[in-house]
């Protein structure tokens, strides 16, 4: 019984990896950032759900995913061409990382919600550009 559940879980992970690969393949730079925002917001929402359920392992996994995506978004900024906008986004991404990390450490889920709300505003603006 448990072996079957494990097998299905592995199949789900493989499906998600294939789905992600197909979404990324041939995507424009704008679409890639859009995908990162979608994945980031999904990771934060999953982190919040795991927190409500008391699932520390899943929470840590989703927190790690969110932090990795935030690092990727910040690394993709072009400070020469982006100027003040890039500097502002960098500050927001760092603050979101701080909120997510401190919220998990201090047991304050509202901090992850603050980060999600900030990032959702940026994602919404990004989606409207497309």
C-alpha positions in Angstrom: 0.0 0.0 0.0 2.6 2.5 1.0 4.9 1.5 -1.9 2.1 2.4 -4.3 1.6 5.8 -2.7 5.4 6.4 -3.0 5.4 5.3 -6.7 2.5 7.7 -7.4 4.3 10.5 -5.6 7.4 9.9 -7.8 5.3 9.9 -10.9 3.8 13.2 -9.9 7.2 14.7 -9.4 8.3 13.4 -12.9 5.1 14.8 -14.4 5.8 18.2 -12.9 9.4 18.2 -14.1 8.2 17.3 -17.7 5.5 20.0 -17.5 8.0 22.6 -16.4 10.4 21.6 -19.1 7.7 21.9 -21.8 6.7 25.4 -20.4 10.3 26.6 -20.5 11.4 25.2 -23.8 11.3 27.9 -26.4 9.9 30.5 -24.0 10.7 34.2 -24.5 12.6 36.0 -21.7 9.4 37.6 -20.7 7.6 34.3 -20.5 10.4 32.8 -18.4 10.1 35.5 -15.8 6.3 35.0 -15.9 6.9 31.3 -15.2 9.2 32.2 -12.3 6.5 34.4 -10.8 3.9 31.7 -11.2 6.2 29.1 -9.5 7.2 31.6 -6.8 3.6 32.5 -5.8 2.7 28.8 -5.9 5.6 27.9 -3.7 4.6 30.5 -1.1 1.0 29.4 -1.1 2.2 25.8 -0.7 4.5 26.9 2.2 1.5 28.6 3.8 -0.7 25.5 3.4 2.0 23.3 4.9 2.4 25.7 7.8 -1.3 25.5 8.5 -1.2 21.7 8.4 1.9 21.6 10.6 3.9 19.8 7.9 7.4 21.1 8.7 9.1 19.0 6.0 6.8 20.3 3.2 7.1 23.9 4.6 10.9 23.7 4.5 10.8 22.3 0.9 8.5 25.1 -0.3 10.5 27.7 1.6 13.7 26.6 -0.1 11.9 26.6 -3.5 10.6 30.2 -3.0 14.0 31.4 -1.8 15.7 29.8 -4.8 13.3 31.5 -7.2 13.8 34.9 -5.5 17.5 34.5 -6.0 17.0 33.6 -9.7 14.8 36.7 -10.2 17.3 39.0 -8.5 20.2 37.4 -10.5 18.2 38.1 -13.8 18.1 41.9 -13.1 20.1 44.1 -15.5 21.2 47.0 -13.3 22.8 48.9 -16.2 19.6 48.9 -18.4 17.1 48.7 -15.6 18.5 51.5 -13.4 16.3 52.5 -10.5 13.7 49.9 -11.4 16.2 47.1 -11.1 17.5 48.5 -7.8 13.9 48.7 -6.4 13.1 45.1 -7.5 16.3 43.9 -6.0 15.3 45.5 -2.6 11.9 43.9 -2.8 13.3 40.5 -3.6 15.7 40.7 -0.6 12.9 41.9 1.6 10.7 39.0 0.5 13.5 36.5 1.3 13.9 38.1 4.7 10.2 37.9 5.4 9.9 34.3 4.3 13.0 33.2 6.3 12.2 35.2 9.5 8.5 34.1 9.3 9.5 30.4 9.3 12.1 30.9 12.0 9.8 32.9 14.3 6.7 30.9 13.6 4.9 33.9 12.1 3.0 32.9 9.0 1.8 36.4 8.4 5.3 37.3 7.3 5.1 34.9 4.4 1.7 36.4 3.5 3.3 39.9 3.5 6.0 38.6 1.1 3.3 36.9 -1.1 1.3 40.1 -1.3 4.3 42.2 -2.3 5.3 39.8 -4.9 1.8 39.3 -6.3 1.7 43.0 -7.0 4.9 42.8 -9.0 3.7 39.7 -10.8 0.4 41.4 -11.7 2.3 44.3 -13.2 4.6 41.9 -15.0 1.7 39.9 -16.4 0.1 43.2 -17.7 3.2 44.0 -19.7 3.0 40.7 -21.7 
